[in-house]
Amino acid sequence: PNRTLPPLPGLKLAPHRELEQAQQRGRLKCSSCGGSWMFFCYTCCSLVGVSQQEIPSVKLPIKIDIIKHPSEVDGKSTAIHAKILAPDDVTIYTYPCIPEYEDDTDKVVLVFPGPGSVSVEEMTWRLQNLADMKSAASPDEEPSPKRPRAEETPEAT
């Protein structure tokens, strides 16, 4: 028989008793903005009716800045979920308010859907090849920072 593995083997879910209790209490007012919310405030990125100790948080290996379109409806965005689950590693901005990245351009990756976009796997492959080129170069020789365009890159097999 053709058996498939579960998509997240080894995943352990935290108990959700606190969320069930919060749901029974219903919507509550946010202590910061006064809005009526269930579980968390989309405006303030704060929990409502649930304490931070009751919600698992994760430490991400990278910092994530989410830049939202000003017309994006907060209630439709999943950015808030990332901020609540990884509060120390996720920051949400609303365009045109965005951070300056000029000093860290070699450490920043822009993830955005578009016609010239490449997959995260392709980006990882390119970065790994760039790192390999740098490590293979002599100390006096810098590799060319120019990378091939997405359509010129050989397909990974």
C-alpha positions in Angstrom: 0.0 0.0 0.0 1.1 3.6 -0.7 1.3 5.3 2.7 2.2 8.9 3.1 4.0 10.4 6.0 2.2 13.0 8.1 3.2 16.5 6.9 4.8 17.5 10.3 6.2 14.3 11.9 7.1 14.8 15.5 4.9 17.9 15.9 3.6 18.2 19.4 0.6 20.4 20.0 0.2 22.4 23.2 -3.0 21.9 25.2 -5.7 24.4 24.0 -7.8 24.4 27.1 -7.1 28.1 27.6 -8.4 29.0 24.1 -11.6 27.0 24.7 -12.1 28.9 28.0 -11.5 32.2 26.2 -13.9 31.3 23.5 -16.6 30.5 26.1 -16.0 34.0 27.7 -16.5 35.6 24.3 -15.2 38.8 23.0 -13.4 41.2 25.4 -12.1 44.7 25.2 -8.4 45.2 24.4 -6.7 46.9 27.3 -4.7 49.2 25.0 -7.2 50.4 22.3 -10.6 49.3 23.7 -11.5 47.3 20.6 -13.6 44.2 21.1 -11.7 41.0 20.1 -11.6 37.3 20.6 -8.2 35.9 21.6 -6.0 38.8 20.4 -6.2 42.4 19.2 -5.4 42.8 15.5 -4.6 46.5 16.0 -2.2 46.3 19.1 -0.9 42.8 18.5 -1.7 41.9 22.1 -3.6 38.9 23.6 -7.1 39.5 24.8 -8.6 37.2 27.4 -5.5 34.9 27.4 -2.2 35.5 29.1 1.1 35.3 27.3 2.1 32.4 29.7 -0.7 30.3 28.4 0.3 30.7 24.7 3.4 28.9 23.4 6.0 31.2 21.8 8.8 30.3 19.5 12.3 31.7 18.9 13.0 32.0 15.2 16.5 31.7 13.7 16.0 35.0 11.8 14.3 38.3 12.3 11.2 38.9 10.2 9.8 42.3 9.2 6.4 42.2 7.7 5.5 45.2 5.6 1.7 45.4 5.1 -0.1 47.3 2.5 -2.1 50.2 4.1 -5.4 48.8 2.6 -4.8 45.3 3.8 -7.6 44.3 6.3 -6.0 43.4 9.7 -8.5 40.7 10.2 -7.5 39.0 7.0 -3.8 39.1 7.6 -1.8 36.3 9.2 1.0 38.7 10.1 -0.6 39.0 13.6 -0.3 35.3 14.2 3.5 35.4 13.5 3.9 38.4 15.9 2.0 36.7 18.7 3.8 33.4 18.4 7.3 34.9 17.9 7.0 38.3 19.5 10.8 38.9 19.8 11.5 38.0 16.2 8.6 39.5 14.2 7.9 43.2 13.6 4.9 44.5 11.6 5.1 47.7 9.6 2.5 49.4 7.5 3.7 51.0 4.3 5.1 53.7 3.9 6.6 53.2 7.4 9.3 50.7 6.8 12.7 50.3 8.5 16.0 51.3 6.9 18.1 48.4 5.6 20.9 50.3 3.9 23.6 49.1 6.3 22.4 45.5 6.2 21.8 44.8 2.6 23.9 41.7 2.6 21.7 40.3 5.4 18.3 41.2 4.0 16.0 39.0 1.9 12.8 40.5 0.4 10.1 38.0 0.0 7.4 39.3 -2.3 5.2 37.6 -5.0 5.9 38.9 -8.5 6.7 37.9 -12.1 10.5 37.9 -11.4 10.3 36.2 -8.1 12.2 33.0 -7.3 11.3 30.3 -4.9 12.9 30.2 -1.4 14.6 27.0 -2.5 16.2 28.8 -5.5 17.2 31.7 -3.3 18.8 29.3 -0.8 20.7 27.5 -3.7 22.0 30.9 -5.0 23.1 32.0 -1.6 24.9 28.7 -1.0 26.7 29.0 -4.3 27.7 32.5 -3.5 29.1 31.4 -0.1 30.9 28.5 -1.9 32.4 31.0 -4.4 33.6 33.3 -1.6 35.2 30.4 0.4 36.9 29.1 -2.8 38.3 32.5 -3.8 41.8 33.6 -2.9 42.1 36.1 -0.1 43.0 38.9 -2.6 40.2 38.0 -5.1 36.5 38.8 -4.5 33.9 36.8 -6.4 31.6 38.7 -8.7 28.5 39.9 -6.9 26.5 39.7 -10.1 24.1 36.7 -10.1 22.4 35.2 -13.1 18.8 36.2 -13.7 16.2 33.6 -12.7 15.5 32.5 -16.2 19.2 32.0 -16.9 19.7 29.8 -13.8 19.9 26.0 -14.5 17.0 24.1 -13.0 17.8 22.2 -9.8 17.4 18.4 -10.1 
